[in-house]
Amino acid sequence: MSTIQDVSAEQLAKLFHHYRAALAHDGDRQGIEKASSSWDRAPQNERRLMVAAARLALIELSTPPAEARPSRKYYAKPGEADWGC
């Protein structure tokens, strides 16, 4: 099994393109076969856009989530307040 680091943006974009086309044909076998080869016939600007989107998705997936910041900076968390001391 590959990790995210092993997948190129071009590979991911090609898979997205394939699945989008395959699902659009509702199980039509001929449509699925056309979908697998349609990446090479897709307009260059569409391919570039899909590769850029895949690159952003890979970056987002490989970036650790940001640490949650308290939304109320000057208020105590529930249960931590000193009452009447």
C-alpha positions in Angstrom: 0.0 0.0 0.0 1.3 3.5 -0.9 1.5 6.3 1.5 0.6 9.9 0.6 4.3 10.7 0.1 4.5 8.0 -2.6 1.6 9.4 -4.6 2.2 12.2 -7.2 -0.4 14.9 -7.9 -0.6 13.7 -11.5 -1.5 10.2 -10.4 -4.1 11.4 -8.0 -5.6 13.8 -10.6 -5.7 10.9 -13.2 -7.6 8.7 -10.7 -10.1 11.5 -9.9 -10.7 12.0 -13.6 -11.2 8.3 -14.1 -13.6 7.9 -11.2 -15.6 11.0 -12.2 -16.0 9.7 -15.8 -16.7 6.1 -14.7 -19.4 7.3 -12.2 -21.0 9.6 -14.8 -21.7 6.6 -17.1 -23.8 4.7 -14.5 -22.1 1.3 -15.0 -22.0 1.5 -18.8 -19.1 -0.8 -19.6 -18.2 1.1 -22.8 -18.2 4.4 -20.9 -15.8 2.9 -18.3 -13.4 1.9 -21.0 -13.6 5.3 -22.6 -13.0 6.9 -19.1 -9.7 5.2 -18.6 -8.3 6.6 -21.8 -10.0 10.0 -21.7 -7.3 11.5 -19.5 -4.9 11.6 -22.5 -7.6 13.4 -24.5 -8.7 15.8 -21.8 -7.9 19.5 -22.6 -4.5 20.5 -21.2 -6.0 23.3 -19.1 -8.4 20.9 -17.5 -5.6 18.5 -16.7 -3.5 21.3 -15.2 -6.4 22.4 -13.0 -7.0 18.8 -11.8 -3.3 18.3 -11.0 -3.2 21.6 -9.1 -6.3 20.5 -7.1 -4.8 17.1 -6.4 -1.5 18.8 -5.3 -3.4 20.9 -2.8 -5.3 17.9 -1.5 -2.1 16.0 -1.0 -0.6 19.0 0.9 -3.6 19.2 3.1 -3.7 15.5 3.8 0.0 15.4 4.7 -0.1 18.5 6.9 -0.7 17.7 10.6 -3.9 19.4 11.9 -3.3 22.7 13.6 -3.5 22.7 17.4 -6.8 24.0 18.6 -6.6 27.5 20.1 -8.9 28.5 22.8 -11.5 30.8 21.3 -11.9 32.8 24.5 -8.4 33.8 25.4 -9.1 35.6 28.7 -11.7 33.2 30.2 -11.0 30.0 32.1 -12.0 26.7 30.7 -15.0 25.1 32.3 -14.1 23.8 35.8 -10.9 25.8 36.1 -12.2 29.1 37.4 -11.5 30.2 40.9 -14.8 31.2 42.5 -14.7 33.8 45.3 -11.1 33.2 46.4 
